[in-house]
Amino acid sequence: MPMLRGSVLRLNRGSIRPVQKKTTRRHLPSHAQKQPWTKSRIASSPNICNGEPCVKGTRIPVFVILSHLASGDDIQVILENYPRLKKQDIDACRQYGAMVERRKNEYHRD
């Protein structure tokens, strides 16, 4: 029996059959998906860090990197503390934070 991509085998009353796996993905907001850095550097999934935007391929939330930057840490210090990160990841976090802040300001304008 051929397996479907994204399917799992499930035991159902004594028989094994492929069942299409239901995935619930929380995507980034539509305005964030238009940014070129978003899909390559920042990801959000409900299964990773409760849906917080994270650096892709890691479980490092964007807000952690932004809090390091806000506290005055140098980029080199952040890279030493998180060796899996690259400078482009930190730049993407900064751009993402700026984009979210712009959107928040636009929303709250009266």
Helices and strands as residue ranges (DSSP letters): E 7-12, E 15-20, H 30-33, H 36-41, E 42-43, G 49-51, E 54-55, H 62-70, H 75-81, H 87-107
